[in-house]
Amino acid sequence: MARCDRGYLCDVCGQQVEEITDSDLYLAYVLGLVPVERLPFHPERHIRCNPARAQFIVDPEFPPVVCDGPFAKEQLDPEFVAEEEARVTRAWRRLHEVRRLRLPIDDYPLPELRTP
């Protein structure tokens, strides 16, 4: 997870993103939004520093995040919100799983997004 001795710095708060389970970049990778070969070229941030995505994580281990403005889930279609909550929560749990199981990076994405 480190580009240099200081590791990845959050482009929002400037602090280190020390754990993969706090990484919005790797959450995006697990969700299939960033291809593996593009990971080094995307900015990093803490999941909580991206409230537009973090608001969709619904898990007792993840304190709720509120997103204000037009991207707040209260402003969105309830069916879309339910689907995003299920998808993003699943991906967040997957981050914990890959860390615990020490899986290779190609196995990080959600199963339906992995290439054979």
Rosetta constraint file for C-alpha pairs under 8 A:
AtomPair CA 1 CA 7 HARMONIC 6.49 0.50
AtomPair CA 1 CA 8 HARMONIC 6.79 0.50
AtomPair CA 1 CA 18 HARMONIC 7.93 0.50
AtomPair CA 1 CA 19 HARMONIC 7.99 0.50
AtomPair CA 1 CA 20 HARMONIC 7.31 0.50
AtomPair CA 2 CA 6 HARMONIC 7.05 0.50
AtomPair CA 2 CA 7 HARMONIC 3.88 0.50
AtomPair CA 2 CA 8 HARMONIC 5.60 0.50
AtomPair CA 3 CA 7 HARMONIC 5.43 0.50
AtomPair CA 3 CA 8 HARMONIC 6.23 0.50
AtomPair CA 3 CA 40 HARMONIC 7.92 0.50
AtomPair CA 4 CA 8 HARMONIC 7.72 0.50
AtomPair CA 6 CA 16 HARMONIC 7.42 0.50
AtomPair CA 7 CA 16 HARMONIC 6.54 0.50
AtomPair CA 7 CA 17 HARMONIC 7.37 0.50
AtomPair CA 7 CA 18 HARMONIC 7.37 0.50
AtomPair CA 8 CA 16 HARMONIC 5.72 0.50
AtomPair CA 8 CA 17 HARMONIC 5.68 0.50
AtomPair CA 8 CA 18 HARMONIC 7.50 0.50
AtomPair CA 8 CA 44 HARMONIC 6.41 0.50
AtomPair CA 9 CA 14 HARMONIC 5.54 0.50
AtomPair CA 9 CA 15 HARMONIC 5.46 0.50
AtomPair CA 9 CA 16 HARMONIC 4.44 0.50
AtomPair CA 9 CA 17 HARMONIC 5.85 0.50
AtomPair CA 9 CA 44 HARMONIC 6.44 0.50
AtomPair CA 9 CA 45 HARMONIC 6.90 0.50
AtomPair CA 10 CA 14 HARMONIC 4.77 0.50
AtomPair CA 10 CA 15 HARMONIC 5.50 0.50
AtomPair CA 10 CA 16 HARMONIC 6.01 0.50
AtomPair CA 10 CA 17 HARMONIC 6.14 0.50
AtomPair CA 10 CA 43 HARMONIC 7.63 0.50
AtomPair CA 10 CA 44 HARMONIC 5.23 0.50
AtomPair CA 10 CA 45 HARMONIC 3.89 0.50
AtomPair CA 10 CA 46 HARMONIC 6.09 0.50
AtomPair CA 11 CA 43 HARMONIC 6.46 0.50
AtomPair CA 11 CA 44 HARMONIC 6.06 0.50
AtomPair CA 11 CA 45 HARMONIC 5.55 0.50
AtomPair CA 12 CA 45 HARMONIC 6.34 0.50
AtomPair CA 12 CA 49 HARMONIC 6.36 0.50
AtomPair CA 13 CA 45 HARMONIC 7.85 0.50
AtomPair CA 13 CA 49 HARMONIC 7.32 0.50
AtomPair CA 17 CA 22 HARMONIC 6.49 0.50
AtomPair CA 17 CA 23 HARMONIC 6.32 0.50
AtomPair CA 17 CA 44 HARMONIC 7.62 0.50
AtomPair CA 17 CA 45 HARMONIC 6.68 0.50
AtomPair CA 17 CA 46 HARMONIC 6.00 0.50
AtomPair CA 18 CA 22 HARMONIC 7.32 0.50
AtomPair CA 19 CA 23 HARMONIC 6.71 0.50
AtomPair CA 20 CA 26 HARMONIC 6.69 0.50
AtomPair CA 20 CA 95 HARMONIC 6.88 0.50
AtomPair CA 20 CA 99 HARMONIC 7.33 0.50
AtomPair CA 21 CA 92 HARMONIC 7.35 0.50
AtomPair CA 21 CA 95 HARMONIC 5.46 0.50
AtomPair CA 21 CA 96 HARMONIC 5.83 0.50
AtomPair CA 21 CA 99 HARMONIC 7.62 0.50
AtomPair CA 22 CA 46 HARMONIC 5.35 0.50
AtomPair CA 22 CA 47 HARMONIC 5.54 0.50
AtomPair CA 22 CA 48 HARMONIC 7.83 0.50
AtomPair CA 23 CA 27 HARMONIC 6.18 0.50
AtomPair CA 23 CA 44 HARMONIC 7.01 0.50
AtomPair CA 23 CA 45 HARMONIC 6.18 0.50
AtomPair CA 23 CA 46 HARMONIC 5.06 0.50
AtomPair CA 23 CA 47 HARMONIC 5.53 0.50
AtomPair CA 24 CA 28 HARMONIC 6.10 0.50
AtomPair CA 24 CA 44 HARMONIC 6.62 0.50
AtomPair CA 24 CA 45 HARMONIC 5.56 0.50
AtomPair CA 24 CA 46 HARMONIC 5.40 0.50
AtomPair CA 24 CA 47 HARMONIC 4.36 0.50
AtomPair CA 24 CA 50 HARMONIC 7.24 0.50
AtomPair CA 25 CA 29 HARMONIC 6.35 0.50
AtomPair CA 25 CA 34 HARMONIC 7.94 0.50
AtomPair CA 25 CA 39 HARMONIC 7.44 0.50
AtomPair CA 25 CA 42 HARMONIC 7.33 0.50
AtomPair CA 25 CA 43 HARMONIC 7.23 0.50
AtomPair CA 25 CA 44 HARMONIC 5.44 0.50
AtomPair CA 25 CA 45 HARMONIC 6.74 0.50
AtomPair CA 26 CA 30 HARMONIC 6.11 0.50
AtomPair CA 26 CA 95 HARMONIC 7.67 0.50
AtomPair CA 27 CA 31 HARMONIC 6.21 0.50
AtomPair CA 27 CA 47 HARMONIC 7.79 0.50
AtomPair CA 27 CA 91 HARMONIC 6.44 0.50
AtomPair CA 27 CA 92 HARMONIC 6.37 0.50
AtomPair CA 27 CA 95 HARMONIC 6.87 0.50
AtomPair CA 28 CA 32 HARMONIC 6.31 0.50
AtomPair CA 28 CA 33 HARMONIC 5.16 0.50
AtomPair CA 28 CA 34 HARMONIC 5.99 0.50
AtomPair CA 29 CA 33 HARMONIC 5.56 0.50
AtomPair CA 29 CA 34 HARMONIC 4.80 0.50
AtomPair CA 29 CA 35 HARMONIC 6.51 0.50
AtomPair CA 29 CA 36 HARMONIC 7.01 0.50
AtomPair CA 29 CA 39 HARMONIC 7.80 0.50
AtomPair CA 29 CA 108 HARMONIC 7.67 0.50
AtomPair CA 29 CA 109 HARMONIC 6.36 0.50
AtomPair CA 30 CA 91 HARMONIC 5.92 0.50
AtomPair CA 30 CA 94 HARMONIC 7.48 0.50
AtomPair CA 30 CA 95 HARMONIC 7.42 0.50
AtomPair CA 30 CA 108 HARMONIC 5.61 0.50
AtomPair CA 30 CA 109 HARMONIC 3.75 0.50
AtomPair CA 30 CA 110 HARMONIC 5.75 0.50
AtomPair CA 31 CA 87 HARMONIC 7.90 0.50
AtomPair CA 31 CA 88 HARMONIC 7.33 0.50
AtomPair CA 31 CA 91 HARMONIC 6.10 0.50
AtomPair CA 31 CA 109 HARMONIC 6.16 0.50
AtomPair CA 31 CA 110 HARMONIC 6.49 0.50
AtomPair CA 31 CA 113 HARMONIC 7.76 0.50
AtomPair CA 32 CA 109 HARMONIC 6.33 0.50
AtomPair CA 32 CA 110 HARMONIC 7.69 0.50
AtomPair CA 32 CA 113 HARMONIC 6.28 0.50
AtomPair CA 34 CA 38 HARMONIC 6.46 0.50
AtomPair CA 34 CA 39 HARMONIC 6.71 0.50
AtomPair CA 35 CA 39 HARMONIC 6.76 0.50
AtomPair CA 36 CA 106 HARMONIC 7.67 0.50
AtomPair CA 38 CA 42 HARMONIC 6.64 0.50
AtomPair CA 45 CA 49 HARMONIC 6.24 0.50
AtomPair CA 45 CA 50 HARMONIC 7.30 0.50
AtomPair CA 46 CA 50 HARMONIC 6.96 0.50
AtomPair CA 47 CA 51 HARMONIC 7.46 0.50
AtomPair CA 47 CA 53 HARMONIC 7.58 0.50
AtomPair CA 47 CA 54 HARMONIC 5.88 0.50
AtomPair CA 48 CA 54 HARMONIC 5.78 0.50
AtomPair CA 48 CA 65 HARMONIC 6.92 0.50
AtomPair CA 49 CA 54 HARMONIC 7.97 0.50
AtomPair CA 50 CA 54 HARMONIC 5.99 0.50
AtomPair CA 51 CA 55 HARMONIC 5.56 0.50
AtomPair CA 51 CA 65 HARMONIC 6.14 0.50
AtomPair CA 51 CA 66 HARMONIC 6.43 0.50
AtomPair CA 51 CA 67 HARMONIC 5.08 0.50
AtomPair CA 52 CA 56 HARMONIC 7.87 0.50
AtomPair CA 52 CA 67 HARMONIC 5.74 0.50
AtomPair CA 52 CA 71 HARMONIC 6.23 0.50
AtomPair CA 52 CA 72 HARMONIC 6.93 0.50
AtomPair CA 53 CA 57 HARMONIC 7.72 0.50
AtomPair CA 53 CA 88 HARMONIC 7.64 0.50
AtomPair CA 54 CA 64 HARMONIC 7.93 0.50
AtomPair CA 54 CA 65 HARMONIC 6.05 0.50
AtomPair CA 55 CA 64 HARMONIC 6.48 0.50
AtomPair CA 55 CA 65 HARMONIC 4.80 0.50
AtomPair CA 55 CA 66 HARMONIC 5.78 0.50
AtomPair CA 55 CA 67 HARMONIC 6.31 0.50
AtomPair CA 55 CA 72 HARMONIC 7.92 0.50
AtomPair CA 55 CA 73 HARMONIC 7.33 0.50
AtomPair CA 56 CA 73 HARMONIC 7.85 0.50
AtomPair CA 56 CA 81 HARMONIC 7.43 0.50
AtomPair CA 56 CA 84 HARMONIC 6.08 0.50
AtomPair CA 56 CA 85 HARMONIC 4.41 0.50
AtomPair CA 56 CA 86 HARMONIC 7.87 0.50
AtomPair CA 56 CA 88 HARMONIC 5.99 0.50
AtomPair CA 56 CA 89 HARMONIC 6.71 0.50
AtomPair CA 57 CA 62 HARMONIC 7.09 0.50
AtomPair CA 57 CA 64 HARMONIC 7.34 0.50
AtomPair CA 57 CA 85 HARMONIC 5.79 0.50
AtomPair CA 57 CA 86 HARMONIC 7.94 0.50
AtomPair CA 57 CA 88 HARMONIC 5.78 0.50
AtomPair CA 57 CA 89 HARMONIC 4.49 0.50
AtomPair CA 57 CA 92 HARMONIC 7.14 0.50
AtomPair CA 58 CA 62 HARMONIC 6.95 0.50
AtomPair CA 58 CA 64 HARMONIC 7.04 0.50
AtomPair CA 58 CA 85 HARMONIC 6.37 0.50
AtomPair CA 58 CA 86 HARMONIC 7.98 0.50
AtomPair CA 58 CA 89 HARMONIC 5.85 0.50
AtomPair CA 59 CA 63 HARMONIC 7.66 0.50
AtomPair CA 59 CA 89 HARMONIC 6.98 0.50
AtomPair CA 66 CA 72 HARMONIC 7.33 0.50
AtomPair CA 67 CA 71 HARMONIC 6.83 0.50
AtomPair CA 67 CA 72 HARMONIC 4.79 0.50
AtomPair CA 67 CA 73 HARMONIC 7.35 0.50
AtomPair CA 68 CA 72 HARMONIC 5.17 0.50
AtomPair CA 70 CA 75 HARMONIC 6.29 0.50
AtomPair CA 71 CA 75 HARMONIC 6.71 0.50
AtomPair CA 71 CA 76 HARMONIC 7.24 0.50
AtomPair CA 72 CA 76 HARMONIC 6.96 0.50
AtomPair CA 73 CA 77 HARMONIC 7.88 0.50
AtomPair CA 73 CA 81 HARMONIC 6.26 0.50
AtomPair CA 74 CA 78 HARMONIC 7.98 0.50
AtomPair CA 76 CA 80 HARMONIC 7.09 0.50
AtomPair CA 76 CA 81 HARMONIC 6.64 0.50
AtomPair CA 77 CA 81 HARMONIC 6.24 0.50
AtomPair CA 78 CA 82 HARMONIC 6.16 0.50
AtomPair CA 79 CA 83 HARMONIC 6.32 0.50
AtomPair CA 80 CA 84 HARMONIC 6.09 0.50
AtomPair CA 81 CA 85 HARMONIC 5.97 0.50
AtomPair CA 82 CA 86 HARMONIC 6.27 0.50
AtomPair CA 83 CA 87 HARMONIC 6.14 0.50
AtomPair CA 84 CA 88 HARMONIC 5.76 0.50
AtomPair CA 84 CA 89 HARMONIC 7.98 0.50
AtomPair CA 85 CA 89 HARMONIC 5.71 0.50
AtomPair CA 86 CA 90 HARMONIC 6.04 0.50
AtomPair CA 87 CA 91 HARMONIC 6.30 0.50
AtomPair CA 88 CA 92 HARMONIC 6.11 0.50
AtomPair CA 89 CA 93 HARMONIC 6.19 0.50
AtomPair CA 90 CA 94 HARMONIC 6.13 0.50
AtomPair CA 91 CA 95 HARMONIC 6.41 0.50
AtomPair CA 91 CA 109 HARMONIC 7.79 0.50
AtomPair CA 91 CA 110 HARMONIC 6.58 0.50
AtomPair CA 92 CA 96 HARMONIC 6.85 0.50
AtomPair CA 93 CA 97 HARMONIC 6.33 0.50
AtomPair CA 94 CA 98 HARMONIC 6.11 0.50
AtomPair CA 94 CA 108 HARMONIC 7.32 0.50
AtomPair CA 94 CA 109 HARMONIC 7.89 0.50
AtomPair CA 94 CA 110 HARMONIC 7.16 0.50
AtomPair CA 95 CA 99 HARMONIC 6.32 0.50
AtomPair CA 95 CA 108 HARMONIC 7.30 0.50
AtomPair CA 96 CA 100 HARMONIC 6.16 0.50
AtomPair CA 97 CA 101 HARMONIC 5.96 0.50
AtomPair CA 98 CA 102 HARMONIC 5.49 0.50
AtomPair CA 98 CA 103 HARMONIC 5.21 0.50
AtomPair CA 98 CA 107 HARMONIC 7.93 0.50
AtomPair CA 98 CA 108 HARMONIC 6.20 0.50
AtomPair CA 99 CA 103 HARMONIC 7.02 0.50
AtomPair CA 103 CA 107 HARMONIC 6.24 0.50
AtomPair CA 103 CA 108 HARMONIC 7.03 0.50
AtomPair CA 104 CA 108 HARMONIC 7.08 0.50
AtomPair CA 106 CA 114 HARMONIC 7.43 0.50
AtomPair CA 107 CA 111 HARMONIC 7.88 0.50
AtomPair CA 107 CA 114 HARMONIC 6.91 0.50
AtomPair CA 109 CA 113 HARMONIC 5.99 0.50
AtomPair CA 109 CA 114 HARMONIC 5.88 0.50
AtomPair CA 110 CA 114 HARMONIC 6.66 0.50
